[in-house]
Structures are given as C-alpha cells and as structure tokens.
Amino acid sequence: MTALTVNLESAITITDQQFYQLCRQNPDLKFERTVEGNLVILSPTGGETGNRNGRLIQQLFNWSDNNELDIVFDSSTGFKLPNGADRSPDAAWVALERWQALNPEQQEQFVPLCPDFVVELMSPSDALSKAQEKMAEYLENSLRLGWLINRKGRFVEIYRPNQPVEKLENPTQLSGETLLPGFNLKLSYIW
C-alpha cells in the first residue's frame, strides 16, 4: 500500500473532531495523522494482502472468542495515541479492563489509547523504514507487544517495551506470549 503524506503543519490545524469527521465523510479512503499533524492518506491494499490480513484477523478473533480478557479490532479502527497521532494498525488488541474504562463516546469514536498489542502486515509496496517507525511510535505510546510482518522478506520483527527488536526469519507461528495466553498465529495462512 502506498501512502501519501500531506504536510498541513504551516497551513491549517485539524482538530480531533474535524479529523474524525473527515474520515467519516470519506469512507472509501483510509487516513492516519502523524504526531506533527500531517495527514497520511493510505491506498487500499491489493487482493493478496487483503486476504492475508483477513486470515490474520480471523485467527485473532477466533482466539479472542474463547476468552473474556480482551477486545479485538480490525484495520479500519482508529486509535488516538497518547502522543496525539491517529493510527490504524492492521490488527489490534486491548485488555478488557482498559476498554471498559472508556466512556461510550470514547468507544464510539477513535479509541483514545494505544492498543496493548498490534500487528502491522506490510504490503509489497510498503517501505520497511516507515513501518518500523510506526512500530517504534506504538512502543513509545505504551504498546506491550507488536509484530511487524514482512511477507515479501518472509520475516517478522517483534517489538516489546525496553527490549531490542527481535527478528525471526521465516517462522511458522508466532506466540502471543504471556500477554495473549494461548494465542499462536499460524503464518502458513499469512505467507
């Protein structure tokens, strides 16, 4: 997916409500907003990436259906990170008590927190450096576990707080570790 960044810094400032309305009025487009206030316009994914992301989300939802610890979100969900950026990871998980602490309005609009767990599935046209920057931003905003999956290179980078990034070459599955007990993503559906 190719992203186009529009620098609005010196031209206009878009409030959180205006950004939310912009997204609602343009449902065929996917927007993110950087901490600097720049608008990121993301193109739709291709068929292969869309299918693989569906398989990823399916596995996460299936696991989630068997416990009462969490709430899972797909790639169309916007999160307002503590640093002010608005991001939409390909898959996200939030501990149930954090979700329940939000009021109904916060649950309805862009979720005002960083997910506990995110997955970013790179499209063939994605720049690795940009995806890594996004993962670092999640970590800086209290992410507890993150996976950056590079299908083209057949590797996964695992992001954890206060630890170096771990790179796995061509793994067959990924463990949700103690954060998502019993969740194992089968990568045969993703590669």
Number of C-alpha atoms within 10 A of each C-alpha: 15 14 17 12 15 12 14 13 12 7 7 10 13 16 10 15 11 11 18 16 12 14 16 12 10 10 10 10 13 18 24 23 22 18 15 13 20 18 21 18 16 15 14 14 16 11 9 13 19 15 14 18 24 18 18 21 21 15 16 22 17 11 17 18 12 9 12 9 15 17 19 20 19 20 17 14 16 23 21 20 22 15 15 17 21 26 25 21 23 21 26 23 24 20 17 13 11 13 18 13 10 14 9 9 9 13 13 9 15 20 19 17 22 26 29 21 25 25 22 23 23 21 20 17 11 14 13 14 9 11 17 16 11 17 25 17 19 27 21 15 19 17 21 17 23 26 22 22 23 22 18 11 12 14 16 22 18 19 24 19 16 9 8 9 16 11 15 14 11 15 14 14 14 15 13 17 11 9 14 20 12 14 18 16 20 16 18 12 15 21 18
